[in-house]
């Protein structure tokens, strides 16, 4: 392993890599609980989703370990799973099988873009402010979903939404949010995982959550959702926008995560280029297509890998450890299966905060960038659709920039993105 992962060359050791890999797993293990809860709302089998979430995380992370030799980890992405359930299935009325087809196609397009070098042109065409707005809008959307799952925000016939009743699950969920917040302030690793498990335990004590039937068991079969993707059903006019929206979100989320983790891992070269970023993005796209075949939403790089990197991880050996732990987690399904929605809701809210905080980088005094960014952010939760927010944001940016006389800022790729956005909205 020392030779394969080039530990001496990266000035690290087996011990550092193992500790780093375990740290990364602890900080991102909450996805094992959260992803099945979100995707099961699309009508998918929750038991199968638990197994597939672990399996997709294992495969994606091992690809990063063996193929790219980096201490990065992959799993079904937050925001991307919300896009799957609430935009594609509930919003556009697709079946979950068709939605998996959309995920698969977005991964294929991502791969083609990576091999043809189009990826860089897409990144360059979309302004930084819209990328930041994209992250902030998804964060707000995820928070909204978390508040709904918690039961704190409910439907109201007079005002569309309103405050829910303070039932025991709501109180316990708020207690979980408090626990996670305090642990995050104290910089305790695995804060969200601890919060989810603590809230579930409190639910058992209060009698609103059933105790698990055991601790370990064979993983539930993946067959209720595996290999069920409907690719032909996903090829329709109304899904053109969502396919590219998924790819945009995955692309920018991956690049942002890779850049942040690369700085921590000393992977940035003198010219500012990141070592192996091409292979990393290809691995990300490959993991997405494999995940869609298995039965889960878009698989992407997780920023939580930075915690393992700060603990000393520098090579793929750390990722191999993280992936191995995801594989072992499949055998703890009895515990994972009893975790209720109100226990995972606080994690969604906190993830939303993390995604929203970069809004401070947007100059809201400059209306040329402020209006498109603002439209992107607010329309995601208000229309219950990430792709709708993106489409309106892209179109608004093109129109406002043109009217302001700054057409030189609009690269040819941006006009193509705008055209796709119009088609997507017309086919809505």
KOLSE-122688 format. One line per 5 residues: number of its first residue (from 0); for each residue x, y, z of N, C-alpha, C, CB. Coordinates in steps of 0.02 Angstrom, whole numbers. Atoms other than C-alpha are relative to their C-alpha. Glycine has a CB too. Example, Ala and Ser with C-alpha at 12.3 -4.5 7.8 and 13.67 -1.06 7.14 Angstrom:
% residues 2
0) 45/-59/0/615/-225/390/45/60/0/-50/1/62  -42/-59/-3/684/-53/357/-39/55/37/20/23/-71
This chain:
% residues 428
0) 41/-60/0/0/0/0/43/63/0/-46/0/60  -45/-58/-1/145/117/35/22/19/-70/61/-14/45  -23/-12/68/206/97/-143/-57/20/-46/35/-62/-27  56/-13/44/35/96/-227/-26/72/9/-57/-50/12  27/-66/-14/-26/255/-141/55/54/8/-42/-2/62
5) -57/-47/-2/149/334/-139/0/42/65/-1/47/-61  6/-34/-65/141/376/47/61/44/15/-9/-51/56  -61/-39/-15/323/433/64/3/63/-43/62/-43/-11  0/-57/46/306/546/-88/-46/56/24/-20/-22/-70  48/-48/-25/157/630/-5/12/17/74/-70/-27/-8
10) -20/-16/-69/246/641/164/-55/-19/50/15/75/6  51/24/-45/117/536/255/15/-71/22/-70/4/-33  -11/69/-25/99/367/342/-67/-37/1/32/1/71  60/40/-2/-24/224/354/-45/23/57/18/-75/9  39/-22/-58/-79/284/526/-38/65/-15/46/10/61
15) 33/-64/17/-115/462/465/-57/-10/-49/51/48/-29  51/13/50/-213/395/317/-61/-34/30/28/-41/-56  55/35/-33/-317/278/424/-41/48/44/26/-60/42  34/-49/-43/-357/415/550/-39/50/-42/51/37/46  34/-47/44/-398/536/410/-61/-29/-34/49/24/-53
20) 56/34/32/-510/411/322/-58/-11/47/22/-66/-29  52/9/-51/-605/372/482/-33/66/17/30/-33/63  28/-66/-16/-626/557/519/-48/23/-55/57/52/8  44/-19/56/-699/589/346/-66/-38/4/34/-14/-67  62/40/-5/-823/446/369/-46/25/55/17/-74/12
25) 40/-22/-57/-881/507/539/-37/65/-17/44/10/62  30/-65/14/-914/683/474/-52/-3/-56/54/49/-19  48/3/56/-1012/627/319/-48/-60/5/37/-2/-66  43/60/-6/-1098/469/384/-74/18/6/21/-40/60  71/-20/-4/-1258/570/410/-37/-12/-65/-4/74/20
30) 33/9/65/-1292/547/224/-35/-68/-3/50/7/-58  30/67/-1/-1332/363/260/-71/4/27/42/-49/42  66/-8/-30/-1482/421/363/-43/48/-42/6/26/72  37/-54/32/-1532/577/265/-22/-19/-71/41/63/-2  15/15/70/-1524/514/84/-61/-46/-8/60/-31/-33
35) 60/43/7/-1648/369/107/-65/35/19/8/-62/43  60/-36/-20/-1770/484/196/-25/47/-55/12/40/64  19/-46/53/-1767/610/53/-25/-38/-61/59/45/-20  19/36/61/-1774/484/-91/-61/-44/10/58/-42/-23  60/42/-12/-1907/375/-8/-64/41/-11/2/-29/71
40) 58/-43/13/-2024/526/-26/-19/-2/-74/15/72/21  15/7/72/-2013/492/-214/-33/-67/-15/65/6/-41  33/65/8/-2091/320/-185/47/-59/-4/-41/1/-61  -50/54/3/-1930/218/-177/3/-38/66/69/28/-18  -4/43/-59/-1903/74/-55/56/24/46/12/-73/-21
45) -49/-30/-46/-1816/144/100/56/-49/19/-35/24/63  -50/49/-18/-1727/-18/148/52/-8/-55/-32/-67/14  -46/6/57/-1653/-36/-26/42/63/-7/-40/-12/-65  -37/-64/5/-1604/149/-22/57/4/50/-48/58/12  -53/1/-50/-1503/123/137/60/-38/-28/-24/-31/66
50) -54/41/28/-1403/-15/54/34/35/-59/-27/-68/-22  -28/-32/60/-1382/80/-110/39/63/18/-57/17/-49  -38/-59/-22/-1328/240/-20/69/-19/23/-38/37/57  -65/24/-24/-1190/144/67/42/-27/-58/-9/-56/53  -35/31/56/-1145/49/-92/27/52/-49/-46/-49/-36
55) -21/-53/46/-1139/204/-203/57/41/30/-60/46/-18  -53/-37/-35/-1034/295/-73/65/-40/0/-20/18/73  -58/45/0/-917/146/-62/33/-1/-69/-21/-72/20  -28/5/68/-895/131/-251/31/66/-22/-55/-21/-49  -25/-66/20/-876/318/-283/64/19/35/-52/53/12
60) -59/-17/-40/-750/340/-143/60/-43/-18/-15/-7/74  -54/46/21/-649/187/-196/27/21/-69/-25/-73/-1  -23/-25/65/-642/257/-374/49/58/10/-60/22/-45  -44/-57/-15/-568/418/-304/66/-24/30/-34/49/48  -59/27/-33/-446/314/-201/48/-34/-48/-20/-49/55
65) -42/43/42/-383/192/-331/18/33/-66/-36/-66/-13  -11/-29/66/-401/289/-494/38/66/3/-67/10/-35  -29/-67/-3/-351/464/-438/51/7/57/-54/51/9  -45/-2/-58/-258/428/-274/-4/67/37/72/-13/-22  12/-61/-39/-335/574/-177/-42/-17/61/-34/55/-43
70) 38/13/-62/-408/583/-1/-70/29/-1/37/27/60  67/-27/8/-580/632/-66/-51/-56/8/-8/36/-68  53/49/-8/-745/546/-31/-61/21/-40/-19/-8/75  60/-13/40/-903/531/-135/-60/-35/30/10/-22/-73  63/28/-24/-1085/499/-91/-56/38/-36/-6/6/78
75) 56/-37/29/-1259/548/-152/-4/69/31/-67/-38/12  -7/-68/-24/-1253/737/-140/-63/31/28/24/43/-54  55/-40/-27/-1362/848/-33/-17/54/-50/19/30/70  23/-47/51/-1465/963/-142/-15/-37/-63/54/55/-12  11/41/60/-1446/842/-285/-55/-53/14/65/-34/-22
80) 54/48/-18/-1556/715/-192/-67/37/7/17/-37/65  61/-41/-4/-1681/855/-156/-26/16/-71/13/65/40  18/-13/71/-1679/898/-343/-37/-61/-28/64/16/-43  29/63/25/-1718/716/-382/-73/-8/23/42/-60/25  66/13/-28/-1867/701/-265/-50/57/-13/5/-13/73
85) 48/-55/-1/-1944/874/-259/-7/38/-65/20/48/54  6/-33/66/-1905/942/-433/-22/-49/-54/67/32/-19  15/47/54/-1907/790/-546/-63/-41/12/59/-46/-9  56/45/-13/-2031/673/-462/-63/37/22/19/-51/53  58/-35/-25/-2148/782/-360/-17/61/-43/11/22/73
90) 12/-61/38/-2126/942/-463/-20/-13/-72/62/42/0  14/12/71/-2121/878/-643/-42/-62/-14/65/-6/-37  43/57/9/-2220/719/-613/32/-60/-32/-58/20/-40  -34/59/27/-2087/598/-674/-5/-57/49/74/15/-15  -6/57/-46/-2082/423/-604/72/-1/26/-18/-68/-36
95) -68/1/-27/-1931/387/-496/46/-38/-48/2/-33/70  -40/36/49/-1873/267/-632/25/49/-55/-41/-57/-32  -20/-50/50/-1874/410/-759/50/49/30/-62/38/-25  -46/-46/-33/-1787/523/-632/70/-30/3/-25/17/70  -65/33/1/-1648/394/-618/31/3/-70/-6/-74/24
100) -23/-7/69/-1637/400/-808/29/69/-12/-57/-13/-48  -25/-68/6/-1614/589/-797/69/6/33/-49/51/32  -64/0/-36/-1474/565/-669/54/-34/-42/-6/-34/69  -48/38/41/-1390/436/-781/22/42/-60/-31/-66/-24  -16/-40/59/-1400/549/-934/42/61/18/-64/22/-35
105) -40/-57/-22/-1332/698/-837/72/-21/13/-30/32/63  -67/26/-11/-1184/590/-786/36/-14/-65/-3/-63/42  -29/14/66/-1155/536/-966/21/65/-34/-50/-39/-45  -16/-66/29/-1161/718/-1026/61/29/35/-60/49/6  -57/-24/-40/-1041/764/-885/64/-34/-24/-12/-14/76
110) -59/37/24/-921/627/-944/22/24/-69/-16/-75/-2  -16/-23/68/-932/683/-1126/33/69/3/-63/2/-44  -28/-66/-8/-900/863/-1075/71/-3/27/-44/42/47  -67/7/-29/-751/806/-972/51/-22/-52/-2/-50/59  -46/26/50/-672/708/-1114/13/49/-58/-26/-66/-27
115) -6/-46/56/-704/843/-1245/27/69/20/-67/9/-33  -26/-64/-23/-642/986/-1137/-51/55/2/56/20/-43  53/-51/-1/-811/1075/-1141/-13/24/71/-66/-29/-30  12/-15/-71/-817/1072/-951/27/68/20/31/-54/44  -31/-64/-18/-697/1219/-935/-38/59/-30/72/1/-23
120) 37/-53/33/-799/1322/-1059/-65/15/38/-16/-18/-72  62/-9/-39/-958/1294/-957/15/38/64/-33/-67/16  -20/-33/-63/-869/1345/-797/15/74/-12/61/-35/30  -19/-69/15/-798/1502/-877/-59/43/-20/52/1/-55  56/-38/26/-964/1553/-955/-46/26/54/-40/-43/-48
125) 46/-19/-54/-1065/1560/-794/36/42/52/-32/-63/33  -35/-44/-47/-1017/1707/-682/1/-27/71/-33/69/0  -9/24/-69/-957/1677/-505/-62/15/42/62/32/31  59/-19/-41/-1108/1770/-433/-57/-50/-8/-23/70/-20  53/49/10/-1229/1646/-512/18/-68/30/-15/-8/-74
130) -22/62/-32/-1125/1500/-450/-13/4/75/75/-14/-14  12/-10/-71/-1134/1572/-274/-75/-1/15/31/66/24  73/-2/-8/-1321/1604/-295/-29/-70/-4/-32/46/-52  22/70/8/-1343/1424/-352/7/-37/67/41/-35/-55  -13/34/-64/-1266/1359/-190/-46/27/54/73/10/21
135) 43/-31/-51/-1363/1483/-81/-73/-20/-9/7/76/-2  69/19/14/-1528/1444/-167/-15/-72/20/-16/10/-72  9/70/-18/-1505/1257/-145/0/-7/76/56/-44/-31  -1/1/-72/-1460/1288/37/-66/21/31/55/45/26  65/-24/-24/-1621/1386/64/-54/-53/-13/-18/66/-35
140) 48/52/19/-1719/1249/-26/5/-60/47/12/-23/-73  -10/57/-46/-1642/1111/81/-25/17/70/74/-19/2  24/-21/-66/-1679/1211/239/-76/-2/3/25/71/16  73/1/5/-1860/1231/183/-26/-72/6/-24/31/-66  20/70/-4/-1873/1042/158/10/-26/71/41/-43/-51
145) -14/21/-68/-1793/1014/329/-53/24/48/67/25/22  52/-28/-43/-1920/1129/413/-67/-36/-10/-9/75/-13  60/38/14/-2060/1034/327/3/-70/30/-12/-5/-76  -8/67/-28/-1992/864/376/-3/1/76/66/-31/-22  3/-9/-72/-1976/930/552/-72/9/24/42/60/22
150) 70/-14/-19/-2160/981/551/-9/70/26/-23/-50/52  5/-69/-25/-2120/1160/599/-34/45/-51/71/27/17  33/-36/54/-2178/1226/429/-48/-48/-34/52/30/-50  51/44/29/-2340/1155/360/-42/38/-51/-46/-29/55  44/-32/49/-2466/1189/222/-54/39/35/-30/-52/-48
155) 53/-41/-28/-2592/1326/255/-43/24/-59/29/61/41  42/-18/57/-2742/1353/139/-5/76/-12/-70/-28/9  7/-72/7/-2744/1540/172/65/34/-23/-22/30/66  -65/-33/15/-2559/1583/161/50/-46/-34/30/26/65  -42/52/32/-2490/1427/72/42/-38/51/45/32/-53
160) -37/33/-53/-2373/1392/217/-13/35/67/77/-1/-16  11/-29/-66/-2384/1420/404/38/-40/53/-74/3/17  -33/33/-55/-2320/1367/574/-38/-62/22/9/48/60  32/62/-22/-2355/1187/626/-10/-2/75/40/-59/-22  12/8/-72/-2412/1127/796/63/-27/34/-60/-47/13
165) -59/22/-37/-2282/1098/930/-11/-69/29/17/51/57  7/70/-21/-2300/910/937/66/-26/28/-24/-44/-60  -61/30/-29/-2175/794/1021/55/-8/-53/-16/-67/32  -53/5/51/-2082/756/856/31/68/-17/-28/-31/-63  -26/-67/15/-2066/944/822/48/22/56/-57/51/-8
170) -42/-19/-58/-1997/975/997/66/-38/0/-37/-12/66  -61/41/2/-1875/830/980/45/21/-57/-19/-74/-6  -40/-23/57/-1820/891/809/36/65/15/-44/10/-61  -31/-63/-20/-1786/1065/879/56/-13/50/-52/48/30  -53/19/-47/-1687/983/1019/61/-26/-38/-25/-53/51
175) -55/25/42/-1585/892/886/37/56/-35/-27/-48/-52  -31/-59/32/-1554/1057/796/45/36/49/-55/48/-28  -39/-33/-53/-1493/1132/960/65/-40/13/-41/7/64  -59/43/-13/-1376/983/989/52/8/-55/-21/-74/6  -46/-7/57/-1301/994/814/33/69/0/-37/-12/-66
180) -27/-68/0/-1281/1183/827/55/8/52/-56/50/13  -50/-6/-54/-1189/1173/994/63/-39/-19/-28/-26/66  -58/41/18/-1076/1033/930/39/31/-58/-23/-71/-20  -35/-35/54/-1038/1130/770/39/60/26/-51/23/-54  -35/-58/-30/-993/1284/874/63/-24/35/-47/37/49
185) -58/28/-36/-877/1174/978/47/-37/-46/-25/-47/54  -41/33/51/-806/1102/815/10/-74/14/67/35/-6  -2/72/-13/-847/924/865/-11/-37/-66/-53/-21/53  6/37/63/-817/806/718/-59/-49/6/65/-37/-16  58/44/-1/-971/707/670/-60/30/35/19/-65/32
190) 54/-34/-37/-1089/837/745/-68/-21/-26/8/76/-6  66/17/27/-1232/797/626/-18/-73/12/-1/14/-75  12/71/-15/-1213/609/649/-21/-8/72/63/-42/-15  16/3/-71/-1215/631/838/-70/29/12/53/39/42  66/-30/-8/-1366/746/825/-56/-44/-23/-2/65/-37
195) 51/44/26/-1464/624/718/-13/-59/47/21/-26/-70  7/57/-45/-1429/477/833/-29/20/68/68/-34/10  25/-25/-65/-1463/581/991/-75/13/-5/37/64/21  71/-15/9/-1631/640/923/-41/-64/-6/-10/44/-63  34/65/5/-1678/462/876/-7/-33/68/38/-46/-49
200) 1/29/-68/-1633/403/1052/-52/35/43/69/4/32  51/-37/-38/-1738/542/1128/-70/-19/-22/11/77/-9  65/22/26/-1881/487/1015/-20/-67/29/2/-3/-75  15/65/-31/-1867/310/1083/-21/8/73/62/-47/-5  17/-13/-71/-1869/374/1262/-70/30/6/53/47/33
205) 65/-33/-1/-2022/481/1222/-56/-45/-27/2/65/-41  50/47/25/-2109/333/1141/-28/14/-69/-55/-3/47  24/-16/67/-2127/407/966/43/-33/-54/-1/75/-11  -42/37/47/-1990/301/885/8/-72/26/70/34/-8  -7/70/-19/-1985/110/887/73/-18/8/-34/-46/-52
210) -69/24/-10/-1829/26/954/19/-46/-58/8/-36/69  -21/44/55/-1726/-65/821/-7/-73/20/72/14/-20  8/72/-12/-1753/-252/804/66/-34/17/-32/-34/-59  -67/26/-14/-1565/-278/819/51/52/-18/13/-65/-40  -54/-46/16/-1397/-199/788/27/-13/-70/56/-4/52
215) -27/18/65/-1331/-293/638/-45/-51/-35/71/-29/7  38/47/41/-1413/-389/496/27/4/-71/-77/17/1  -19/-3/70/-1386/-431/314/-35/60/-32/-19/-66/-37  29/-60/31/-1416/-276/206/-64/-18/-39/50/33/-47  60/11/41/-1589/-260/126/19/-5/-74/-51/57/10
220) -14/9/71/-1594/-311/-57/-6/67/-37/-47/-52/-31  3/-61/41/-1560/-173/-184/-46/-9/-60/70/20/-23  37/15/61/-1669/-257/-315/-65/41/-10/-17/-72/-1  60/-42/12/-1827/-150/-282/15/64/-38/-32/17/66  -16/-63/35/-1733/-1/-355/59/-6/-49/16/54/51
225) -59/7/43/-1573/-65/-439/-20/-20/-71/48/-52/29  9/15/71/-1567/-72/-630/-72/16/-25/15/-74/-13  68/-18/18/-1741/7/-637/-4/67/-37/-44/2/62  2/-66/32/-1689/170/-720/-32/-4/-70/71/28/-6  35/-3/64/-1796/220/-870/33/55/-42/-77/14/10
230) -37/-49/39/-1676/304/-990/-42/28/-57/64/-31/-28  40/-23/55/-1795/311/-1138/-56/47/24/-30/-60/-38  53/-42/-28/-1932/385/-1028/26/68/22/-32/-34/58  -31/-63/-22/-1809/519/-972/18/45/-59/62/-15/40  -17/-40/59/-1775/575/-1151/-63/33/-27/34/-45/-55
235) 58/-39/23/-1909/706/-1177/16/74/6/-64/-19/40  -13/-72/2/-1919/893/-1207/2/30/70/-53/35/-42  6/-30/-67/-1968/931/-1027/59/-16/44/-63/-24/33  -56/19/-43/-1812/846/-958/67/28/-23/4/-75/5  -63/-29/25/-1681/940/-1062/30/46/52/-12/37/-66
240) -23/-47/-51/-1670/1079/-933/24/-35/63/-55/48/18  -22/36/-60/-1665/962/-781/66/-38/-9/-53/-47/21  -62/37/12/-1527/856/-861/60/46/6/-1/-34/-69  -55/-47/-2/-1416/1007/-887/4/35/68/-8/52/-55  -1/-31/-67/-1468/1084/-720/36/-46/49/-71/14/25
245) -34/49/-42/-1413/924/-632/75/2/-12/-27/-70/-12  -71/-1/18/-1249/930/-726/34/63/25/9/-6/-75  -28/-63/-24/-1222/1115/-684/12/-3/75/-47/58/-18  -4/2/-73/-1258/1088/-499/57/-46/22/-67/-23/32  -52/48/-17/-1147/934/-491/69/27/-18/-12/-67/-36
250) -63/-27/23/-1009/1020/-591/27/53/49/-8/30/-69  -23/-54/-42/-1000/1176/-483/10/-22/73/-48/58/-2  -9/26/-67/-1024/1082/-320/65/-40/4/-61/-44/21  -61/40/1/-885/962/-369/62/44/-3/0/-48/-59  -58/-45/7/-767/1101/-424/13/39/64/-10/48/-58
255) -8/-37/-63/-800/1202/-266/29/-44/55/-67/27/23  -25/47/-51/-771/1049/-156/73/-19/-14/-43/-62/1  -68/20/19/-615/996/-252/49/56/15/3/-19/-74  -45/-56/-12/-540/1170/-242/13/10/75/-30/65/-30  -8/-9/-73/-572/1184/-55/43/-55/30/-69/2/34
260) -38/56/-27/-504/1011/-17/72/-1/-27/-35/-67/-16  -66/0/31/-357/1030/-138/47/48/36/-4/19/-73  -41/-48/-37/-295/1183/-43/23/-31/65/-39/65/13  -17/33/-64/-301/1085/120/51/-55/-10/-64/-28/33  -43/59/12/-213/935/41/64/17/-38/-39/-51/-39
265) -61/-22/36/-74/1038/-42/2/-29/-71/63/-22/38  5/26/68/-133/985/-215/1/55/-53/-63/-42/-8  0/-57/47/-123/1159/-293/71/14/-23/-31/63/34  -66/-13/29/23/1187/-411/14/75/-3/4/-31/-71  -21/-70/0/120/1349/-433/-44/45/-44/72/5/-22
270) 41/-40/46/11/1407/-580/-71/6/25/1/-31/-69  68/-2/-27/-143/1386/-471/-44/-58/-23/-33/64/-20  37/57/24/-195/1227/-561/-1/-55/53/30/-27/-65  8/54/-48/-259/1080/-460/21/-66/-33/-73/-4/26  -23/64/26/-172/913/-485/-59/-48/-10/53/-31/47
275) 49/53/14/-282/781/-567/-72/23/2/10/-56/48  70/-22/-4/-438/891/-570/-41/-31/-56/-4/76/-3  36/31/56/-484/818/-740/-22/-70/18/44/-2/-62  16/69/-20/-476/639/-675/-51/-1/56/63/-38/21  48/-4/-56/-571/691/-518/-71/11/-25/20/56/49
280) 67/-15/27/-716/763/-617/-25/-59/-42/2/63/-43  20/60/37/-717/609/-730/-23/-54/49/59/-26/-44  19/48/-51/-723/500/-574/-68/18/29/53/-3/57  64/-25/-25/-868/607/-510/-56/-20/-48/2/76/10  51/17/50/-964/581/-673/-12/-75/-4/21/27/-69
285) 6/73/2/-927/395/-674/-39/-25/60/70/-33/-2  36/20/-61/-989/379/-494/-75/16/-6/30/36/61  71/-19/10/-1151/469/-544/-36/-51/-43/-5/69/-32  32/49/45/-1188/349/-687/-8/-68/35/41/-8/-65  4/64/-37/-1150/197/-578/-54/4/53/68/-18/32
290) 50/-10/-52/-1257/267/-437/-71/-2/-28/11/65/35  66/0/31/-1404/294/-556/-22/-71/-18/-1/44/-63  15/71/16/-1393/112/-613/-19/-38/64/61/-33/-35  15/34/-63/-1393/55/-431/-66/24/30/57/13/50  64/-25/-25/-1540/168/-389/4/58/48/-35/-55/33
295) -3/-59/-43/-1487/333/-310/12/62/-41/54/-9/55  -10/-64/34/-1474/516/-353/75/13/-10/-32/57/41  -68/-18/21/-1316/605/-413/52/-9/57/2/71/-24  -55/10/-47/-1156/549/-325/54/52/-14/29/-72/-5  -48/-55/10/-1029/688/-297/51/3/57/-36/66/-6
300) -50/-10/-52/-876/742/-197/-31/35/61/60/41/-27  26/-29/-61/-912/787/-15/53/45/33/-21/-55/49  -45/-48/-32/-835/940/69/25/-26/67/-35/68/8  -20/28/-65/-828/839/231/68/-35/-3/-52/-48/24  -67/31/7/-670/757/160/54/47/27/13/-17/-74
305) -49/-49/-26/-582/917/215/17/-14/73/-27/71/-6  -14/17/-71/-599/858/396/52/-55/5/-64/-21/36  -50/53/1/-501/701/355/68/25/-22/-22/-57/-44  -63/-29/25/-371/802/260/35/39/56/-14/45/-60  -30/-37/-56/-345/916/410/27/-46/54/-50/49/30
310) -25/50/-48/-318/758/513/62/-36/-26/-55/-51/15  -62/30/26/-172/709/401/-6/-39/-65/28/-43/50  9/40/62/-248/618/250/29/37/-60/-74/-16/-11  -29/-31/59/-153/650/89/-5/-44/-63/72/15/13  2/45/57/-180/498/-23/-66/-39/-3/59/-49/2
315) 59/42/8/-311/376/-86/-9/-53/53/2/-31/-66  7/50/-54/-274/259/59/-53/22/50/67/-11/36  51/-27/-45/-381/373/169/-70/-12/-29/12/76/13  65/11/33/-522/362/42/-19/-73/1/2/26/-71  13/72/-3/-504/173/40/-29/-18/68/65/-39/-14
320) 26/11/-68/-533/174/228/-71/26/6/46/35/54  67/-28/-2/-683/289/210/-50/-44/-37/0/71/-29  43/43/40/-756/181/73/-15/-66/35/31/-13/-67  9/62/-36/-729/24/176/-50/6/57/66/-24/28  47/-12/-55/-825/100/322/-71/8/-26/21/62/40
325) 66/-4/30/-970/142/206/-26/-70/-17/1/44/-63  20/69/16/-971/-40/151/-24/-36/63/59/-38/-32  18/32/-63/-976/-100/332/-66/27/27/55/10/52  61/-31/-25/-1117/22/371/-63/-34/-26/-2/74/-19  59/34/28/-1234/-80/260/-27/-53/47/19/-33/-67
330) 21/54/-44/-1239/-213/394/-30/25/66/60/-44/15  32/-30/-59/-1309/-92/525/-68/30/-18/46/54/31  65/-25/24/-1474/-67/434/-54/2/54/-24/-42/-57  52/-4/-52/-1583/-109/587/0/66/38/8/-56/49  -4/-64/-36/-1519/48/673/-18/57/-47/71/11/28
335) 12/-53/49/-1522/157/516/-74/5/-18/41/-10/-63  69/2/23/-1698/102/470/-51/32/47/-20/-70/-10  49/-29/-48/-1782/168/629/7/75/7/9/-33/68  -10/-72/-7/-1713/345/612/-56/37/-36/69/21/-30  58/-34/29/-1866/457/583/18/64/-37/-51/16/53
340) -11/-61/38/-1883/609/471/16/60/44/-59/16/-42  -13/-58/-43/-1886/730/617/70/-1/31/-52/3/56  -69/5/-25/-1714/666/670/51/21/-53/15/-71/23  -45/-21/53/-1634/697/501/-13/72/-23/-6/-48/-60  17/-69/20/-1723/864/475/49/52/25/-70/17/25
345) -49/-49/-23/-1601/962/586/64/0/-42/18/-14/73  -60/4/42/-1456/899/479/-11/37/-65/19/-74/-14  15/-36/62/-1543/966/323/5/76/11/-71/-19/-24  -1/-71/-15/-1563/1136/406/72/25/6/-39/15/64  -70/-21/-10/-1379/1144/456/38/-3/-66/34/-45/51
350) -31/3/67/-1322/1087/282/-21/61/-41/-20/-66/-37  24/-60/34/-1431/1228/214/38/62/21/-74/9/13  -38/-57/-25/-1340/1352/324/70/2/-31/6/-2/77  -67/4/29/-1171/1292/260/0/20/-74/28/-72/7  3/-16/71/-1227/1309/79/-19/73/-12/-50/-46/-34
355) 24/-68/8/-1307/1479/107/51/53/19/-62/10/42  -44/-50/-30/-1163/1564/197/43/37/-51/44/-33/51  -42/-34/50/-1065/1605/38/-36/57/-35/23/-50/-52  37/-55/29/-1201/1730/-6/34/67/13/-72/2/27  -35/-63/-17/-1091/1862/76/48/21/-56/39/-9/65
360) -46/-17/54/-979/1854/-78/-34/35/-59/35/-62/-25  37/-32/55/-1117/1923/-191/-9/75/15/-70/-34/-10  6/-72/-9/-1116/2112/-215/-72/22/-16/51/38/-45  70/-18/10/-1300/2157/-190/-10/74/-12/-41/-22/59  4/-71/18/-1260/2341/-218/4/10/-76/55/39/35
365) -4/-2/73/-1228/2301/-401/-59/-38/-28/68/-31/-26  62/32/21/-1401/2267/-473/9/-44/-62/-53/53/-14  -11/41/59/-1329/2195/-633/13/-73/18/59/28/-41  -12/68/-23/-1273/2043/-534/-48/-19/56/73/-8/25  42/14/-57/-1389/2060/-384/-68/-29/-20/-11/64/40
370) 66/23/20/-1555/2037/-476/0/-73/-25/-28/45/-55  -1/70/21/-1509/1875/-569/15/-47/58/53/-10/-55  -18/42/-57/-1429/1806/-410/-59/-7/47/60/30/38  58/1/-46/-1580/1854/-303/-56/-43/-28/-25/71/13  53/40/32/-1703/1778/-428/16/-74/5/-8/21/-74
375) -22/70/-5/-1602/1617/-431/-12/-28/70/74/-7/-18  5/23/-70/-1600/1605/-241/-72/-9/22/35/50/46  68/3/-28/-1782/1645/-201/-46/-47/-38/-30/69/1  46/42/38/-1863/1548/-343/11/-75/12/8/14/-74  -10/71/-15/-1784/1382/-293/-48/-25/53/72/-13/22
380) 48/25/-50/-1882/1364/-130/-72/19/-16/17/27/68  68/-23/12/-2034/1465/-188/-35/-39/-55/0/74/-17  29/42/53/-2061/1359/-345/10/-74/14/30/19/-68  -17/69/-19/-2000/1201/-258/38/-35/-55/-64/-39/17  -37/28/57/-1881/1176/-403/67/34/-8/-41/8/-64
385) -68/-27/9/-1693/1198/-415/10/21/-72/52/-52/21  -11/-15/71/-1695/1193/-605/-37/63/-22/-22/-60/-44  38/-61/17/-1830/1329/-616/38/62/23/-70/-2/32  -40/-56/-25/-1724/1445/-508/60/13/-44/22/-13/72  -58/-7/44/-1573/1411/-616/-19/30/-67/34/-68/-9
390) 21/-24/66/-1666/1439/-779/-16/74/1/-61/-40/-25  17/-71/-5/-1739/1606/-724/62/43/14/-53/11/55  -62/-37/-15/-1570/1659/-655/43/10/-61/39/-37/53  -40/-5/62/-1479/1620/-818/-31/50/-49/6/-70/-33  35/-44/47/-1611/1708/-923/4/73/23/-73/-21/-8
395) -3/-68/-27/-1615/1860/-808/70/30/-9/-19/0/74  -69/-24/7/-1426/1874/-814/14/21/-72/51/-54/23  -11/-15/71/-1422/1869/-1005/-36/65/-20/-23/-59/-44  39/-58/19/-1561/1998/-1024/28/64/32/-74/-9/22  -24/-60/-36/-1496/2120/-891/69/21/-25/2/-13/76
400) -67/-16/24/-1316/2108/-951/-3/30/-70/44/-64/-1  7/-27/67/-1371/2139/-1130/-27/72/1/-47/-44/-42  30/-67/-5/-1481/2289/-1085/49/50/29/-64/-3/43  -49/-44/-32/-1340/2360/-977/58/16/-47/26/-32/64  -52/-14/49/-1229/2359/-1131/65/-36/13/14/72/-1
405) -60/39/-16/-1107/2229/-1064/0/-68/-35/6/-10/76  6/63/36/-1135/2096/-1197/67/-37/-6/-28/11/-69  -67/31/5/-947/2065/-1201/10/-51/57/55/53/3  -5/48/-55/-970/1973/-1035/-32/-67/-17/-32/29/63  37/61/17/-1083/1846/-1118/38/-41/-52/-70/18/-27
410) -37/45/45/-982/1704/-1193/-50/-43/-39/49/-44/40  46/40/41/-1058/1595/-1331/-34/-57/38/37/-30/-59  28/55/-39/-1083/1451/-1208/-59/24/42/53/-31/45  54/-27/-42/-1193/1564/-1099/-64/7/-40/20/67/30  59/-5/42/-1310/1595/-1246/-33/-69/-10/18/31/-69
415) 26/68/6/-1328/1407/-1268/-36/-20/64/57/-51/-16  31/15/-65/-1364/1387/-1082/-67/37/6/47/20/58  61/-39/-2/-1494/1526/-1096/-55/-31/-43/13/71/-21  48/31/46/-1578/1442/-1245/-29/-64/30/33/-16/-67  23/61/-33/-1587/1277/-1151/-47/16/58/60/-41/26
420) 42/-21/-56/-1663/1370/-1003/-70/19/-24/32/59/38  64/-19/29/-1800/1444/-1113/-40/-61/-20/9/46/-60  34/63/21/-1840/1273/-1187/-27/-37/61/49/-45/-39  20/35/-61/-1848/1198/-1012/-62/32/31/57/0/51  58/-35/-30/-1970/1332/-949/-62/-8/-44/17/74/10
425) 57/7/45/-2080/1320/-1104/-30/-71/3/20/16/-72  22/69/-3/-2089/1131/-1084/-25/-20/70/56/-47/-21  18/14/-70/-2130/1144/-898/-73/-22/6/13/63/45
